[in-house]
Amino acid sequence: MVTFVHNTGHNFCGWLRYGTLGEADLVPWRLSHSTVDPNPRPPLIVRGGPILGVLVP
């Protein structure tokens, strides 16, 4: 659940900056990752995961 919320933060910040979700891998037994393409604001998108991960749970 924590991984899902964390990656949702990345995706949400990408969506706010007019990016689109390129790929999302949320399988529990692998390292999860999300790709926003194009990545209009990399620092915002990188920080979005931890910020939402702290605020939501």
DSSP file (Angstrom, degrees, kcal/mol; ACC not computed):
  #  RESIDUE AA STRUCTURE BP1 BP2  ACC     N-H-->O    O-->H-N    N-H-->O    O-->H-N    TCO  KAPPA ALPHA  PHI   PSI    X-CA   Y-CA   Z-CA
    1    1 A M     >        0   0    0      0, 0.0     4,-2.3     0, 0.0     5,-0.2   0.000 360.0 360.0 360.0 -40.9    0.0    0.0    0.0
    2    2 A V  H  >  +     0   0    0      1,-0.2     4,-2.5     2,-0.2     5,-0.2   0.905 360.0  50.8 -62.9 -41.5    2.8    2.4    0.8
    3    3 A T  H  > S+     0   0    0      1,-0.2     4,-2.5     2,-0.2     5,-0.2   0.893 109.1  51.5 -63.9 -39.5    4.5    1.8   -2.5
    4    4 A F  H  > S+     0   0    0      2,-0.2     4,-2.1     1,-0.2    -2,-0.2   0.928 112.0  45.5 -62.9 -45.7    1.2    2.5   -4.3
    5    5 A V  H  X S+     0   0    0     -4,-2.3     4,-1.6     2,-0.2    -2,-0.2   0.906 112.7  51.8 -64.6 -41.9    0.7    5.8   -2.5
    6    6 A H  H  X S+     0   0    0     -4,-2.5     4,-1.4     1,-0.2     3,-0.2   0.936 113.0  43.2 -60.7 -49.3    4.3    6.8   -3.1
    7    7 A N  H  X S+     0   0    0     -4,-2.5     4,-2.3     1,-0.2    -1,-0.2   0.820 108.5  59.1 -70.0 -30.2    4.1    6.1   -6.9
    8    8 A T  H  X S+     0   0    0     -4,-2.1     4,-2.9    -5,-0.2    -1,-0.2   0.861 101.5  56.4 -63.6 -34.6    0.7    7.8   -7.1
    9    9 A G  H  X S+     0   0    0     -4,-1.6     4,-2.1     2,-0.2    40,-0.2   0.915 107.6  47.2 -62.0 -43.7    2.4   10.9   -5.8
   10   10 A H  H  X S+     0   0    0     -4,-1.4     4,-2.0     1,-0.2    -2,-0.2   0.939 115.4  45.5 -61.3 -46.8    4.9   10.8   -8.6
   11   11 A N  H  X S+     0   0    0     -4,-2.3     4,-2.3     1,-0.2    -2,-0.2   0.889 111.3  52.1 -66.3 -39.9    2.1   10.3  -11.2
   12   12 A F  H  X S+     0   0    0     -4,-2.9     4,-2.2     2,-0.2    -1,-0.2   0.915 110.3  47.7 -64.3 -43.8   -0.1   13.0   -9.7
   13   13 A C  H  X S+     0   0    0     -4,-2.1     4,-1.3     2,-0.2    -1,-0.2   0.872 111.5  51.5 -66.8 -35.6    2.6   15.6   -9.8
   14   14 A G  H  <>S+     0   0    0     -4,-2.0     5,-3.2    -5,-0.2    -2,-0.2   0.902 109.6  49.8 -64.4 -40.4    3.4   14.6  -13.3
   15   15 A W  H ><5S+     0   0    0     -4,-2.3     3,-1.6     1,-0.2    -2,-0.2   0.880 106.2  56.2 -65.2 -38.6   -0.2   15.0  -14.2
   16   16 A L  H 3<5S+     0   0    0     -4,-2.2    -1,-0.2     1,-0.3    -2,-0.2   0.830 108.6  48.0 -61.7 -31.5   -0.3   18.4  -12.6
   17   17 A R  T 3<5S-     0   0    0     -4,-1.3    -1,-0.3    -3,-0.2    -2,-0.2   0.092 125.3-101.3 -98.9  21.9    2.5   19.5  -14.8
   18   18 A Y  T < 5S+     0   0    0     -3,-1.6    -3,-0.2     1,-0.2     2,-0.2   0.755  77.6 136.3  67.3  28.8    0.8   18.2  -18.0
   19   19 A G      < -     0   0    0     -5,-3.2     2,-0.3    -6,-0.1    -1,-0.2  -0.561  45.4-134.5 -92.7 168.2    2.9   15.0  -18.3
   20   20 A T  E     -A   37   0A   0     17,-0.6    17,-3.1    18,-0.3     2,-0.5  -0.932  25.1-100.5-124.0 151.2    1.4   11.6  -19.0
   21   21 A L  E     +A   36   0A   0     -2,-0.3    15,-0.3    15,-0.2     3,-0.1  -0.561  36.9 178.2 -71.3 117.2    2.0    8.3  -17.4
   22   22 A G  E     -     0   0A   0     13,-3.7     2,-0.3    -2,-0.5    14,-0.2   0.884  65.3 -11.7 -85.9 -43.5    4.4    6.3  -19.6
   23   23 A E  E     -A   35   0A   0     12,-1.4    12,-3.2     2,-0.0     2,-0.4  -0.977  53.6-168.9-158.7 142.7    4.8    3.2  -17.5
   24   24 A A  E     -A   34   0A   0     -2,-0.3     2,-0.6    10,-0.2    10,-0.2  -0.980   2.1-174.3-137.5 125.5    3.9    2.1  -14.0
   25   25 A D  E     +A   33   0A   0      8,-3.1     8,-1.5    -2,-0.4    -2,-0.0  -0.937  16.2 158.9-122.0 106.0    5.2   -1.2  -12.4
   26   26 A L        +     0   0    0     -2,-0.6     6,-0.1     6,-0.2    -1,-0.1   0.036  18.2 143.6-117.0  24.6    3.7   -1.9   -9.0
   27   27 A V    >   -     0   0    0      1,-0.1     3,-1.6     4,-0.1    -2,-0.0  -0.506  49.9-136.1 -67.9 128.9    4.3   -5.6   -8.8
   28   28 A P  T 3  S+     0   0    0      0, 0.0    -1,-0.1     0, 0.0     4,-0.1   0.759  98.0  53.6 -62.9 -27.6    5.0   -6.4   -5.1
   29   29 A W  T 3  S+     0   0    0      2,-0.1     2,-0.3     0, 0.0    -2,-0.1   0.392 107.0  57.0 -93.0   5.3    8.0   -8.7   -5.7
   30   30 A R  S <  S-     0   0    0     -3,-1.6     2,-0.5    -5,-0.0    -5,-0.0  -0.852 100.5 -86.1-125.3 165.2    9.9   -6.3   -7.9
   31   31 A L        -     0   0    0     -2,-0.3    -4,-0.1     1,-0.1     2,-0.1  -0.605  52.3-133.2 -69.5 120.1   11.2   -2.7   -7.4
   32   32 A S        +     0   0    0     -2,-0.5     2,-0.3    -6,-0.1    -6,-0.2  -0.423  32.3 168.0 -78.7 152.0    8.3   -0.5   -8.3
   33   33 A H  E     -A   25   0A   0     -8,-1.5    -8,-3.1    -2,-0.1     2,-0.4  -0.986  21.8-152.2-157.6 157.8    8.7    2.5  -10.6
   34   34 A S  E     -A   24   0A   0     -2,-0.3     2,-0.5   -10,-0.2   -10,-0.2  -0.982   8.6-153.7-132.2 145.0    6.7    5.0  -12.6
   35   35 A T  E     -A   23   0A   0    -12,-3.2   -13,-3.7    -2,-0.4   -12,-1.4  -0.982   2.0-161.9-122.9 124.7    7.7    6.9  -15.7
   36   36 A V  E     -A   21   0A   0     -2,-0.5   -15,-0.2   -15,-0.3    -2,-0.0  -0.923  20.8-139.6-104.5 124.8    6.2   10.2  -16.6
   37   37 A D  E    S+A   20   0A   0    -17,-3.1   -17,-0.6    -2,-0.5     2,-0.1  -0.982  86.5  23.3-135.5 121.3    6.7   11.1  -20.3
   38   38 A P  S    S-     0   0    0      0, 0.0   -18,-0.3     0, 0.0    -1,-0.2   0.614  85.7-150.8 -74.8 157.1    7.4   13.9  -21.1
   39   39 A N        +     0   0    0      1,-0.2    -2,-0.1    -2,-0.1   -21,-0.1  -0.775  20.4 175.3 -97.9  91.8    8.8   14.8  -17.7
   40   40 A P  S    S+     0   0    0      0, 0.0    -1,-0.2     0, 0.0   -22,-0.1   0.820  74.9  19.8 -73.3 -31.5    8.2   18.6  -17.6
   41   41 A R     >  -     0   0    0      1,-0.1     4,-2.1     2,-0.0     3,-0.4  -0.673  66.3-178.6-138.6  80.9    9.4   19.3  -14.1
   42   42 A P  H  > S+     0   0    0      0, 0.0     4,-2.5     0, 0.0     5,-0.2   0.860  81.4  52.4 -53.5 -43.8   11.8   16.5  -12.9
   43   43 A P  H  > S+     0   0    0      0, 0.0     4,-1.9     0, 0.0     5,-0.1   0.912 111.4  47.2 -61.8 -39.3   12.4   18.0   -9.4
   44   44 A L  H  > S+     0   0    0     -3,-0.4     4,-1.3     1,-0.2   -31,-0.1   0.916 113.6  47.5 -65.3 -42.7    8.7   18.3   -8.6
   45   45 A I  H  X S+     0   0    0     -4,-2.1     4,-0.7     1,-0.2    -1,-0.2   0.872 110.7  51.7 -69.3 -36.6    7.9   14.8   -9.8
   46   46 A V  H  < S+     0   0    0     -4,-2.5     3,-0.4    -5,-0.2    -1,-0.2   0.906 114.3  43.3 -64.9 -41.1   10.8   13.3   -7.8
   47   47 A R  H  X S+     0   0    0     -4,-1.9     4,-2.0    -5,-0.2    -1,-0.2   0.687  97.6  77.2 -78.4 -18.0    9.6   15.0   -4.6
   48   48 A G  H  X S+     0   0    0     -4,-1.3     4,-2.3     1,-0.2     5,-0.3   0.848  89.0  55.8 -63.5 -35.7    5.9   14.2   -5.3
   49   49 A G  H  X S+     0   0    0     -4,-0.7     4,-2.3    -3,-0.4    -1,-0.2   0.967 111.9  39.4 -63.4 -54.8    6.3   10.6   -4.2
   50   50 A P  H  > S+     0   0    0      0, 0.0     4,-1.4     0, 0.0    -1,-0.2   0.872 114.9  54.4 -64.5 -35.0    7.7   11.2   -0.7
   51   51 A I  H  X S+     0   0    0     -4,-2.0     4,-2.1     2,-0.2     3,-0.4   0.956 113.7  39.8 -64.1 -49.3    5.4   14.2   -0.1
   52   52 A L  H  X S+     0   0    0     -4,-2.3     4,-2.5     1,-0.2    -1,-0.2   0.859 111.4  59.8 -67.6 -33.5    2.2   12.3   -0.9
   53   53 A G  H  < S+     0   0    0     -4,-2.3    -1,-0.2    -5,-0.3    -2,-0.2   0.789 111.2  40.6 -63.5 -27.6    3.6    9.3    1.0
   54   54 A V  H  < S+     0   0    0     -4,-1.4    -2,-0.2    -3,-0.4    -1,-0.2   0.846 118.9  44.3 -86.6 -37.6    3.9   11.4    4.1
   55   55 A L  H  < S+     0   0    0     -4,-2.1    -2,-0.2    -5,-0.2    -3,-0.2   0.851 110.4  49.8 -79.3 -35.3    0.5   13.3    3.8
   56   56 A V     <        0   0    0     -4,-2.5    -3,-0.1     1,-0.2    -1,-0.1   0.959 360.0 360.0 -78.2 -52.2   -1.9   10.5    2.8
   57   57 A P              0   0    0      0, 0.0    -1,-0.2     0, 0.0    -2,-0.1   0.582 360.0 360.0 -68.5 360.0   -1.3    7.7    5.3
